[in-house]
Amino acid sequence: MTSPIASPKPHSKPHATRKRSRTVALCILGATAFTLAGCREEQVDAQAFPDIQSCKDASAQDGLFSVAECDEAFAEAQTLHVESAPRYDSVEVCEEQHGEGACGSEEQVANGGSGSIFMPLLAGYLIGNMLGGRSGMAAAQPLYRNAGGGFTDAARSNTYSSNVGKAKLGSSFFSKPTPTVGKAPMSRAAAMSRGGFGSSGASRGMFGG
């Protein structure tokens, strides 16, 4: 879509300065796009695992991460899972979004909370290299099944073909999701109004071996 910005007047130096500043701002803020205003999003080495033991096994075979990094990343993904997983007002609505048998009550899944709020079960986690400690970023993301057979992160902003494998991903794939704990759970209407969990509008990550 063409940006509704008026054409600059000839020889308007102040406007040209503002235009350059805007371009710089877009380069910094437009992390969800791979290319924007001539800037390329930082790419990081990433790997997805179905569980922590898979990560530790890979570390013994020259994997991307050490055993200690596996432990740290899994702990962060688990924390984000409890804080930011999607929450629904019934198990039926949750399973419509994540698949049959892929949900539990908040009380069960998060080891606390309400027995009448439902969350998807953790179905893996994604680790990004060199991201820990950055403001607004996470070294790992929890992964959930979606009804279409793929996997999606807590923010529902990215979908993945698998919960196993390596890939080069943009750093925006590791932005911390907005917390959902303490907020009203989604009804069926609310879930559908958002296009369903793991909708086609999300960015897609493909993993290799």
N, C-alpha and C positions, 0 to 999 in steps of 0.2 A: 504494500500500500504506500502511495506517495505521501510523504509527510507534508502537512498543510503549513509549510513555512514560506513566507513571502519571499520573492526574489530580491536579492540585495540591490541597493542603488549603486550605480557606477561610482567607483572611487570612494566608497564608504568604508574607511579603515576601521572605525570602531565596530561596525557591524561584522566585518571580516574577523576581527578579534573574537567577538562573541561566538561566531560560527565555529572557529577553531576550538574554543573552549567547550562548546557543546559536543563536538566530535570526540574530544578527550573524555568527556563525561560518559558518552555512550560506550566508549571502549571499556571503561571501568565497570559500568553498571550493567551492560548487556551480556552478562555471563552465560545466559541460556542459549545464546546463538554462537555457532562456531565462527562465523565471520560477520562482523558488523563494523561499518565505517573503516574498513581496512585493518581491523584488529582481529587477532585469532585467539580464541579462548585457550588458556593453559591446559595442556593435556597431561594426564597422570596415568601411571601404570596401575591397573586395578585388577582384582581377582575376586570372584564370587565362590562361596562355599556353602554347602547345605548345613554344616555344623562345625563346631570348633575343632573336633578331632580331624576332620578333613584338612583343615588349615595346617594343623601340626604335622600331619603326615606329609603334606606337600613341602613343608619347611625342611624335612629330612632329605628331600630330593631336589635341592636347589630351587625351592620355591621363592616367590617374591618377598615373603615375610618370615621372620624368625618366630620361634615358639612364643617368646615374650610379646611380640607384636600381635600374634594371634590372640593371646589372652587379653591384651589391652583393647584390641579392636572389638572382640566379642563383648567385652564388658560395656564398651561405649554403645554398641548396637543394641544391647539388652536394655540399657538405660533409655535410649531414644525410643525403643519399642514400648516401654512402660509409659513414657511421657507423651508420645506423639502418634501412636498407632490409631487408625480410624476406630471410632466407637459407634455402635449401633444400638437402637432401642429394642431389638429382638434378635434371636439367633437366626431366624429365618431371613431377615434382611442381610445379616452378616454373611450367611452362606450364599445368598444370591450374588454377592459381590466377590466372594473368595472361594466358593466351592463347598460341596457337602463335606462335613467333617473337619473343615479348616478353621473353625471358630470355637471359642469358649467364653465363659463369662469373665468380666473384668476381675472379679474376685479370684478366679482360677488362673487366668493368664498373667495377671500383673501381681499376683500374690497379695491382693488387697483391693479394696474398692467395692463396687456394687455388684450384687448377683443378678441385677436386672439390666446391666449394660454389657454388651458383647463386643469382643475384639477378635481379629484374626490371630491365628497361631503364627509364631515366628517360623518362617520356612527357609531361612538361610540368612546370610549376611554378606555385604559387599565391602571390601577394604580398598582404600585408595592410598597409594604411596605418598609420603611426604606431606600429609595434610593435617596431622594431629597438631593441636595447639593454635591453629589459625582462628581468628575471630569469625563467628558465624559459620564455621566449617566443621565437619565431622570426619574423623579418620575412617569411620565405618557407617554403613547404613543397614537397618533391618530390611529384610525382604519378605514379602507376602505373596501367596498365590492369588491370582485373579481368576475370575470365572472363565476367561478365555484360554486358560492353560499356561499362561506365562507367569511372570513375577513382577511385582511392583514395589516401589519404596513407600515409606510412610507418608510422604507428601503427595503421593500419587502423581508426581511430576515426570517420572521416568518409568518405562517398562523394559523388561529384559526377556530374552528368549529362553534363558535357563538360569538356574542358581549355581551353576558350575562353569568355570573357565576363566580365561584371561582376556583383557581388552584394554585399549587406550580410551579413556573417557575424559570428557571435559570436567574441569574442577567443579562446575555448577551441579554436577550429579551428586556432590557431597555437601551441598548446603543443608544446614540443619533444618528439619521440618518444624512447623509451628506446633506447639504443645496442644494436645486435645484433652489431657487429664483435667477433670473438674468442669469441663464444658458439657453442654447438653448433647446427648448422643444423636446420631442421624436417624431419621425415620426413613421409610422406603421412598417417600416423595423427595426428601432432601438428598438421598443418595442418587436417585435418578436425575435430579435437577443438575447434579454435577457431572452427569454423563457416565456414571458407573465407575467403579474403581479400576484403574488401569485403562482409561479410555484411549481411543485412537489418537486423541490430540496430544498425548504425552510424547516426550522424546524417547527414542528407543535405543537400547544398548544391546549389541550382539556380542556374544562371547565365543572365543575360540578354545582350543584344547589347552 
